[in-house]
Amino acid sequence: MTQQQISKLLDVPDRTLRDWKKSRQRLYTLLESLEYDEAKEKINAVDVDDVIVFDPRAYSHNLFWQTNKQSEQKVYSIISNYLSTMNEDDIKTLCKQFGKNMVKSVLVSKYKNMYKKGCISTNGIDIQLEGSYNQNYMYKQLIGMINDC
């Protein structure tokens, strides 16, 4: 596995991995020698593009209204939809289920795409976005909730 894959899979910062590379060389070498897909399967991890069985009972309300039962949903869709609610309990559930780093990466991706487009379209009305995505009030609120997980 690459350093980026190890960081993503184990939800550890790059700085920690650099430390492991220096002071825990055997551990780092072991991790590096593993195949990403095999390691992912063994620890039951998911990527944002994976489709998983979603259980709405873990969240405050079901945003996938098609069914009240378990359904198959993309990880990105689950994280993105529940971030939109700004419900602190749901965000904690996201962090617990998918890891802080994955939730943060979806948030950053979502806001970067909005700011790249330059506006938010709602019911035919375009709301212009100015400045940087990471200075947005809602973004700051969400990143704070994720950091508190």
N, C-alpha and C positions, 0 to 999 in steps of 0.2 A: 504494500500500500504506500501511497505517497503521504507526505506530511499533511497535506490538505485533507486527504481522505481520512487519515487517523484522527485529525482534529474534528472533522465533521462527525465521524462515527462515534467517537468517545465523548464528544461535547467538551473538549478541553481546549484552552487557548493555545495559540502557536507558541507563545512564550514558555508555557509549561513543556511543550514538546521539545523545544530547543534545550531546555534544562535537562530533560530526560536523555536527549541525545548525548549530552556531555557527562552527566553524573550517573545515569542509569542506562548505560550503553547496551547491555544485554536485553533489557526490556524493549528499548527502542528498536534494536535489530530484529527482535522477535516480531514486533508489530509490523515493521517494514516488510518482513518476509511473507506475511499473510496476504492472501488474495482478498480484495475488498468485498466482493460478492459473498464469498464464503464466510468471512468475519461478520458481515451484515446479517446473514442468515442465522449464524450461531447465536448472536446476541439479540436477535429479533428486532433489529433496527429498521428504520424506513427512510426513504429519500422523499423530497417534496413532490417528485413526479410519480411516486408509487400510489396505487389504489389499495385502500385498506377497508376493512369492515368497520364502519362508523356506528358507535352506540350513542344515540342522543341522550340517554339517561345520565351520562357523565357531565352534561352541560345544563345550564339554567333553563334553556328552552331549545327546541329543535329548529335550527335554521334551514334544514333540508326537509321542507314541509311535505315532500312527496309521500313520506311514510313515517309513522311513529316508531317503526321497528328498525332493527339494524339494517344498514344499507351500505353499498360499496361507494366510497367517495375518494377523490384525490386528496392526498395530504395537504397540498397547497390550498385547495378549496376550503378545507376544514379550517386551517389556520387563518387564511385570509378573511373568511366570513366571520369567524368569532373575534378576530381583532377589530372588525368593524363595529361590534357591539360596545366595545370599551368596557365590558363587564369584567371587573377585577378577578372574580372567582373563575370565570371561564378562561381568562388569560393564564391564571395559575394552573388550571387543568391542562391547557395547551403546553405550557412549559414542562409540566410533569410528564405528559405523554410523549412529547416530541423533542424536548430539550430546549433550553434557552437560546442556543445558537441558531437552531433551525427557525424558531419563532422570530428571532431578530432578523434573520436573513429574508424571511418572507415579508416582514414589515418594511425593511429597507427597499426591497425589490418593488413592492407595491407603491411606496411613496416616490421612488426614483422614476417609475413609469408614469405616475400622475404628473410629476413636474416636467418630465421630458415632453409629455403631450401639451403641457402649458395650461390645461384647464380641467375642470371636473364637469362632466355633462350630466345633468339631472333633469329629466322630463322636458327635454328640449331647450333648457337654459344652460348656457355655458358660464361657469364661474371661473374667472381667470386666476391663475396661481402666480405669485411673484416671490422672488427670493429663492432660498435653498430649501430642499425638502426637510433637512435636519433642523431647520429653524421653525418649522411649522408647529403650532401650539399642540395640535392633536398628536402629532408624531412624538413630541416631547413627553406628553402624558403617557402614551403607550409604551415608549421605551423605558420610562420610569417604572411602570407596572411590571414590565418584563425583568428589569434589573432587580426588582424587589422579590422576584420568585425564589 
